[in-house]
Each structure stands twice: as C-alpha cells, then as structure tokens.
Amino acid sequence: LIIGVACKAKLVSNESMAPQKPSGAWQLVEINARNITNDTLKFSAPFIQISDTTTHFGGKDGCNSFGGEAEFKGDSAKIKIQFSTKMYCMESIDQEFNATIQKVNLWKIEGSTLILNKDKEVIMRFVKR
C-alpha cells in the first residue's frame, strides 16, 4: 500500500505584510537627534494622528494643533501641514517640529517606533500612543 501526500507552500513576502501606512496616533520621542521627554518640554508632548482611510493627518506640535495631508507609498512619504492654530508658546519646539516634519521623504516602522527620514538621515522618531 502506497499513500502519497502533496503540499503546495505559499510564499509570503515581508513586503506584503508591511503596513500600507503608519495609521494611528504617534507621540514624538526624538527630533533632529535630540531625545524628547516630558521633562524636556514646557508644553504638551507633540504627536501626530494619521488616518487609516484618507490622506488626512493632524496632531499637536507641542503648542498648536495642526492638520494636513500625509501620503505614504511604499517607503516614501510626503507630509504637508495645511493649517494650524497660532498661539504663541515661548520655549516650545513647535516651529522646529513643523519645519522638520515637512522635510520627511522616507518612513519605516521598527517594533512600535515610527521612524521618519530625510533621505538616509533619521530626523524624527515617534512611538505608538
């Protein structure tokens, strides 16, 4: 008696398992190689909220609320702030945050960390909220 069994394996690449975009809420922990903690901030911790169904995103830059569009295709990213409140907050990182996030052109997720780059240089790190 001979019994034969055949299996067909399906290969799944890591690319197909990668997220299409980093949707959800992310809190800033590093900007321009400087760690950001509650102790280093005079105001609230900056964060971004990225929609999972549209190109909209928003958040708080440490002083002001903002919104705009964020496009993610593969590992490339384009982020543009389109509106913001205009409160004055002395010793806030709001201006640096707004200028830096709009330089982003690459992204990746490592564990629970969202890493945003300008070319090969890491310019911002966020952790999932």
Beta strands, then each sheet from edge to edge (+ up, - down):
strand 1: 24-31
strand 2: 34-35
strand 3: 47-50
strand 4: 56-60
strand 5: 65-73
strand 6: 76-84
strand 7: 106-110
strand 8: 113-118
strand 9: 121-128
sheet 1: 2+ 1- 3+ 4- 5+ 6-
sheet 2: 2+ 1- 9+ 8- 7+
end
